[in-house]
Amino acid sequence: MAGLLSLATAVPAHEMRTADVIREATGIFAGRHQDFERMMPVFANSGIDRRFSVMPYDWFHEDRGWPERTEAFISGASALFARVSAAALAEAGLAASEIDSIVMVSSTGVATPTIEARVMSDLGFRPDVQRVPVFGLGCAGGVSGLSLAARLADASPGSNVLLVVIELCTLAFRPDEMSKSNIIATALFGDGAAAAVLSTRGDAKGIIEHAGEHTWPGTTDIMGWRMDNEGFGAIFSRSIPDLATADLRPAADGFLARHGLTLGDNDSFCFHPGGAKVILALEEAFNTGPGRLESERAVLRDYGNMSAPTVLFVLAHELDHPSTGRRFISALGPGFSASFITMLH
């Protein structure tokens, strides 16, 4: 089975403290959105102290369309790819030329050629490396990407697979859009990247045991992007915490049962922390006990919701505190879907 040889994380340079984000958002939305004053507590109650952005505050003061957003995405994602992949390769003790496949996951920008194609030659990857760019998984992309990378490594024993997950959520900020979804996104989202090397050989931090997904019928409108002439616009049509409480646990139980497991067979958990209320809902749904998901809260506090990479930040945080047994890893994303992994360590 494929093992996780390394896991690295990175964020862009521009730090955004919540107090400053509130000030900036107030300057943009106050007096323009009838519900903004009522929604102000979303910022203070987000559980986020800071997050990071690929662009400074001033960039968001101007109207930006697809050309400007795409240019910022390509530039910012390319720089983060170089940094985070170099860190993951160094931790695994590998050169870029030793990578056989690259899985690149992102849902916050559109680029063709894709990011890995733009940078791979300069970074020393072989011309014959297999490229697997993946778009549209949203917040579930970290877990689904890890699953895909593990399956590629299993399919070619001894090969080395590099997973890179990059989301620049802040580039979707819309000063022109006075919607509730846009204000929630402004309160929660930040930018970040994670990279991992997987292989069936080497000293692994963990072994990817089982992986699976669950997509609920009739739920495509719950979460995702709306696209118009200006760029992406966030869609949140229903309460994600309520869905996590009511629907995620049965889907997780079904996934585990298909592999002859129950929730009690897991010694630890690793979730995508979509927000403070989502973490509370996860603790309730999975009977972890209140306050148990400490790594999820720490990552949300220090980085915000970075979409797909966030769960890998949580996993990296957990791996800093070695433990043994089976870890259950999960994230929710558009579809509306859930991705699951069990990892032995």
N, C-alpha and C positions, 0 to 999 in steps of 0.2 A: 504493500500500500504506500501511497505517496506521503512523504513527510515534509513538514514545514522546516526548511533549513534556516530561514531568516525572516525577519519582519521589521521593516523600517517605516518611519512616518516623517512627514515634513509639512510645514505651513509657509505661506508667503510672508513677506516682510512687514506688511502694514497691520499693526495691532489695533483693534477696535474695542475699547472698554464700553461696557453697557451704558454707563452714565453718559458717555460721549455719543453713543448711538441714539439714545433717547433725545439728546439735545438736537442732533442732526435730523432725526425723524420728525420731531416737533416742528422744526423750521420748515420742513417740506409739507407735512400733512395737516398741521393745525389750521383750522378755518377752511379747509378744503374737503375734509371727510367728516360727515355728520356724526359718525360713530368713533372718531379717533380718540376723543377725550375718554369715552367709556372704555376703549380698548387699551389705553395706556398701561394698565396693570399687567398686560401680557409681557411687556418688556421687563418690568421689575420682578415678575413671578416666573420668569423663564428658567431660572436656575443657572443662567449664564453670566459669568463675570466679564468675559472677554471672548473675542473670536478674531480671526485673521482674514485679511482681504488682499487679493492680488493687486488691487488699485487703491489709491488714497481717497480720502473723503472728497476732495475737490473734484475728482473724476465723476462722481455721482451727482454733482450739482448741475451738470449740463444734460440736455436731452441726448440720448444715445440710441442709435438704431442698430440693425444687424451688422453693418460694416464695422462700426467701432467695437461692438461687443465681441464679434468674431475675431478681430485683430487682437483684442485683449486676451481672449481665451487661448488662441494659438500661442501667443508670446508667453503668457503665464503658465499654461500647462506644459509647454516645452521645457521651461526652466525648472519646474517642479519635477518633471519626469527625469531630467538629468540628475537632480539632487537626490531624489528618493531611490532611484534605481541604483545609483552608485553606492548609497549606504547599504541597501539590501545585498548587493553583490559583495561588498567588502565583508559584511557580517557572515556571508555564506562561504567566504574564501574563494570566490570565483571571479574570473575575468568576464567582461561582456561577451567575448568571443566564445565562451563556453556555454552560452545560453542557446537552447535549441528552439524554444517557442516563447513568444511574448503575448500575453493576454492583457489588453489595454481596455479598461472599463471607465466610461464617463457618460454622463447624461446632461451636462450643463453647457455644452458647446458643440458646434458642428464644424468639422474640419475634414476635407478630402483633398489631398491625402491626409490620413489620420496622424495623430501626434507621434506615435512610435515610428511611422514611416519617415517623418520629417527629421527626426533626431538620431535614428539608429546608426547611421553611417558615422556621424561625428563622434558618437559615444563608443564606437568599437565593436558593435554587434556585427555578426557575419551577414553577408548578403543573402544567404540561404535560410536565415532564421524564419520560422513559421510565425506569421502575424495573425492575431485573432482580436480585432477591435470589436468591442461590444457597446452598443448604445441603447438607452431606454429603460434600464433596470432601476434607475433612481436609487433610493435609499437601500434597496435590497442588493445592490450591485457588489458590495464588499463580500457578502457571503456567497452569492451566486458566482462571482468571479473566482473566489477561492475554490469552490466546488469544481468549476470548469478547469482551472489550472491543475487541480489534483487529478482529474480524469485524464487530461492530456499526459501528465507524468506517468500515470498508471498504464496508459495505452502504449507508451514507449519506454519500457523499463531502462533506467540508467540515464535518461535524458534530463535536462535541466529546464524548468519552466519558470519564467519571470512573470509575475502578476503585478501590474501597476494600475492603481485606482486613483483617479484625480477628479475632483469636483470643484468648480469655481462658482459656487452658488450665488455669490454676491453680484456677479455680472448680470443676473436676472432681475436685480432690483429695478422697480418701475416707479419713478417719481411722478409719472403721468397717470398712474392707475390708482384710484381711490377705493380699491376693493378690500374686503376683510382678509382674503387670502394673501394679498400683497403685504398688508401690515403684519400678519402673523409670520410670513416669510422673512420680513425685515427684522423681526424680533429674534428669530431663531437661527438663521443660516449664516455660515461662514465657509471659508475655503480651506482645503487641505488635500493631502496626498498620502498614500500608503503603498508600499511595495513589498513583495514576498518572493522568495525562491522556493520552489517545490521540486522534489525529486524522490525517486525510490532508493537513492543511495545517499550516504552522508549521515552526519549526526543531527537528528531531527529534534526540534523543540516540541513537536507533537505530530501524531499520525492522523491523517484525515480518514476516519473510519467509514461513516455513512453520510450521504448528502441527499437532499430532496427539496421539493418545492410544493406549494399549494396555492392555487389561484381560485378565488371565489367567483362564481358566475354572477354576471350582472353588476359588476362593481368597477367597471373601467372609468367611471366618472368620479371616483372618490379622491384620487391623487394623481397628479401629473403636471404636464405643461400644456398651456394654451399658447398657440403661436399666432402672432399678427405682424403687422408691418414694422413694429418697434423691436420685437424680440420675444423671448419666452415670458409667459405670465403664469404664476403659481396657481394650482387648483387644489383646494382642500374643501370638499363638498360635504364631508361628514366628520364626526368626531373620531379621530384616530385612537385616543385613549379608550373610548367605549368599544371600538372594534378589537383592540388588544385584549380588553377584559373579557369580552364575550366570545370571540371567535378564534383567537390565536391558539389558546390552549387545546381545544379539540383537534385542530389541525396538527399541532405538535404531537399530541398523543397518537394520532393516526400515523404520522411519520415514524415515530418510535416503534409502534406496534408492528409495522411492516418489517422492522429489523429485529423483532423479538425483544424489544426493550420497553421499559416504562420510564416515567419521569424519575422515579426513585433510583434508577440505575446511573443517573448522572451525579457527579460529585460537585460540579460547579457550573455556572452559567455565564454567558457572554451575549449581551443584547445590543442592538442598535438603539441608543437613547434618543428617540425622536424629540423629546422634550421632558420637562419635569413631571408633567401629568402622565406621560407615557410610561415613565419609569415606575411611578406608583401603581399604574395599571398592570405592568409586568410583574411586579412583586406580588400583587394580589392574585393574578391569574396563575402564576407558577408556584405559589405558596412558599416563596423564599423567606418570608418574614420581612417586616418593615425595616428599611435602611440597609438591606443586605446587598443591594446592587451598588456598591461603593465605587467601583471602577467606572460604571456608567455615569454616575453623578460627577465624578472627577473630570472625566473627558468632556461632558456637556458644559461644566463650569468653565473649563480652561480653553475650549475650542469651539463651543457651540455645536449646532447640528451641521455637519459638513456633508450630509447625504452619505453616499456609498462608503467613503473611507472611514466613517466614524466608528463602525463596529470593529474595524481593524485597529484603530487607536485603542479601543477598549481591550481588545485581545492583547495588544502589546503591553498595556498597563498590567493586565493579569499575568502575563508571562514574566514580568519583572518580579513576581512573587511565586516562585516555583511551587507546584503542587503535583499530586499524582491522581490518577483516575481518569474519568471520562468527563469531558466538558461539552455542554450543549450550547451551540452558537446559533443565533437567529436574527433576522432583520425583516421588517415589513417594507413593501415598496409598491409602486404603481402596478396595476394589473387587475384588481388589487390582489397582491400576492405576498407570500411569506417564503423565505429561503431558510433551510435548516442544514446544520452540519453537526455531527458528533466527532470529537477529536480526542484521541487517547494521548496521554502524556505521563 
